[in-house]
Amino acid sequence: ELVMRTLSRLFKHLFTTGLASRRAFPNATLQDIQTVIAEGERQHRAEVRMIIEPSLSAQAVLSGMSSRERACELFSDYRIWDTEENCGVLVYINLADHQVEIVADRGVGRVIAAKDWTAICNSMTRGFAHGDFHDGVLAALRQLNTLLQQHYPDDGSRQNQLSDRPLML
């Protein structure tokens, strides 16, 4: 059973290529994502970074790496934790696993409940399940911005510390 699940997951990752990412997230969608992130960051103090990855390496899949573990690794690798108020938020999308993960730094993580992050992830994956990547991701980002504005409002001291442009790996 475990071997079959691992092989099935491995094939999904081997056959989900960068082309799948570009189809799901064409340049116009990436630009709209950047715009929504920037608009939100004018209303709250958090720093939102989105990373989209078509698939994991075969080695990562065979070692059992989860999307959550990968998101935490990228949170560190891209120094999303390295913000003035510990306010970095990573939205990670793994297309092969059909997973969305949010990793929040401790400043933001203290004020927002895990169930709220989960609701945003679920909102995004519901849109993805219907092939609606553009509207699904934008609606979830707006939901995220509203949540951050309620719990981490702008106080006028904010400087943009992380790129608003989504990163396609």
N, C-alpha and C positions, 0 to 999 in steps of 0.2 A: 504493500500500500504506500509506504513512505517513498520507496524507490520510484514508483509510478508517478506520484505527485511531484517528486523532484525532477524526473525526466520531462514531465509535462510542462513544468515551470521553465526548465532549461530551454525547451523548444520555443516557448513563447518569447523568451528573452533573446534567443538566437535570431528569431525571425522578425522581431520588432526593431526596425532600423531607424536611422535618422530621417529617412523619407517619411515614415509614419509620424514623426514629430512635426515635420514641416507641413504635412497634410492637415494634421490636427491644429497646429498653431502656425498658420502662415504669417508673413510679415505684418499684414494689417492687424491681425489679432495680437501679435506681440506689441505692436505700437499702442493698441487700445489698452492692453494690460499695463504698459508703462504709464499711460495717461491716468488710469484709475489709481494706480499706486501713488503717483505724484499728487493727484488731487486729494487722496486720503491723508497723505503725510503733511498736507497743509492744515489739517484739522486735528491731528494727534501727534504725540511725541515719539511714537514708535517708528522703527525703521523696518520696512517690509522688503524682503527679497524673495523672488520666485525663481526656482530652478526646475527645469523640465528635463527629464532624462528618459530616452526611449526605453532603455533596458540596462540591466546590470551585466557585468562580465560573466562569462561562464564560471570562472573561479568563484566569484561572489555568490552565484546561484548555488553551486555545488557545496559551498561551505555553509549554506543556509542563511545567508544574510537577508534580513527582512528590509522592507522599504523604510521602516522606522529607523533601523540601524544605519542605513545609508543616509537618511536625512540628517541624523545626528553627526555622521562623519562629514557631510558637506557643510553643516552648520559650523563645524570647527575649521575645516579646510578653507572656507571662504570668509572666515573671521567675522561671521554675522554676530557673534557674541561681543565683538570689540567695538561697542558703542558707548558713548558718554554715560548714559543712564541705564546701561544693561537692558536696552529696549529693542534688541533685534528680534525679528520674527521671520523665520524661513517657511515659505510655502513650497513644498517639494511635491512634484508630480512624477510618478513612475508609470509610464504608459503600458509597459508589458504586464505589470501586476495590477493595473487599473487601481492604483493606490494614490491617495493624497495624504500627506503628512504635514503637520504644522509643528515646528520646534520653536519655542519661545524662550528668550533669555529670562533670567530670574527677575528682572525688574518688571517686565510685563507679565510673566508667569505667575507672580504673586497676586495680581489683581484680577486675573481672568481664569475662570474655572475650566477644567479639562472638558466638561460637557459642552461648553461654548465653542471650543476649538473643534471638537468632534462634529458639532452641528454644521460648521462651515465646511469641513471636509466632506461630510455626507451630502451637503447641498451641491458641491462641485461634482462629486462622483455620480450623483443622480443625473445631472446634465450630460456628463460624459457617456453614461449608459445609453442615452438616446442619440449619441453622436453629436451632441451639441456642446462642442468645446468652447467656442467663442462666447456665447451668452452664458453658459454655465460657469466659466471661470470668472467672467466679469461680475456676474451676480454675487458669486461667493466672495470676491474681493471687496465689493461694496458692503456686503454683510460684515466682513472682517473690519473694514474701515469704520463702520458704524460702532461696532463693538469696541474698537480701540479708542474712538473718540469719546465714548461714554466713560470708559475706565482709565484712559490715559490721555486726557485732553491736552491740546496745545496750550502752552503758557507763554508763548512768544520767544522762548529761548532756543527753539529748535533749529538745528542746522542739518542739512541732508548729509548723512555720513555713509550711506550705502547706495549703490546704483539702483535706480528705479527700473532699469531695463531688465526684463526677464532673461535669464541665462539658459541657453539650450546647450546641453552637453552632447 
